[in-house]
């Protein structure tokens, strides 16, 4: 049965700052190990990416503690790293790697080279020449070789890459022709044949699970994919218990990666909001720094773009700039719905994604303490609906929100300008701007239906 992963393996990556390209490759490696393979990989750039941007105990102690903390240490050898690792660098250059090299060599010395913690890796085959003699007899991995990288990841996850078959019962009679690698009956299955069922099934489960963004929870495989996996299992003949164990293992790894991803997304959000509070807007320089932070944290463009999209609305609501927030809400909905004009037609409302309506509603509800937002508007609608005549429901609703009034002849009059703050606005008064630029009586009815469908899951 496949081994269950309880906690992510702790891995420290030791490398030299050869060039910007090399540093980016190391960052991509760490991000891939974390976000794709569920391995707790750590590099110095993660520390440099967030306040206070340097370890309080100093880099020398930090390096020593990280090496002690790690279950495995990946040592990325290059010509520069080898020179510093072996103490042949010029004075005052590469002090970090020289110090790490000293700690690693002392560990190897004390263990009399009998350990599996320190793993030499290279980005290309040509760099294998730079692995020093003290580590040259160990398994080495070439990171730009898919097969080698996969083997490394399985090693770091402490999982088997093949399943060793059980020994068959000893036959009473020897084969008539005990020829090695007999074409009629090979004594042992090939490596590919041995690993095919488990590896093939795991790859398919991972493919289905990884289709959902890491920002979203994923607790179980959906019914369509389960049926597909059952069909695949019938073809490859994998034991049901082994298949279930692989599914549980992949799901548990996915849950752990989701939690890590959620925390990283929250870090990004917190820093983004701090910048808005201090600067008032997101400049190109801030965007550039946020992009670097995004890469360091292993976040997707889609998730960070969504945070950036909603950050300005959240900032306006936080400082209770209701008019500004109202206008931002309209522009945001026009953008997510890909509406080109500056207003919503009857059919446009149906295109607004419910997830965006719910997200906007939550922000308005939270920052106004439930006084504004779509949920507040739906509550008012229900109250009006219980007491008004059918033909007057919409007009009475607008009056309750102070979006219109009845004149002396009891004819309804729309208020068409909302660029002012009421001293005591009624519950549900905002957001409203999405309705009034080019809106009509019919579009306002469709609007009410849409927010009810998305926020309360029922229609008129």
ABEGO torsion letter per residue (X at the ends): XBBBBABBBBBBBBBBBABAAAAAAAAAAAAAAAAAAGBBBBBAAAAAABOAGBBAAEAAAAAAAAAAABABBBBBBBAAAAAAAAGABBBGBGAAAAAAAAAAAAAAAAAGGBBAABBBBBABAAAAAABBAAAAABBBBBAABAAAAAAAAAAAAGBBABBBBBBBBBBABBBABBBBGBAABBABBBAAAAAAAAAAAAAAAAAAAAABBAABBBABBBAAAAAAAAAAAAAAGBBAAAAAAAAAAAAAAAAAAAAAAAAAAAAAAAAAAAAAAAAGBBBAAAAAAAAAAAAAAGBBAAAAAAAAAAAAAAAAAAAGBAAAAAAAAAAAAAAAAGBABABBBAAAAAABBAAAAAAAAAAAAAAAGGABEAAAAAAAAAAAAAABBAAAAAAAAAAAAGABBBBAAGBBBBBABAABBBABBBBGAOBAAAAABGBBAAAAAAAAAAAAAAAAGBBX
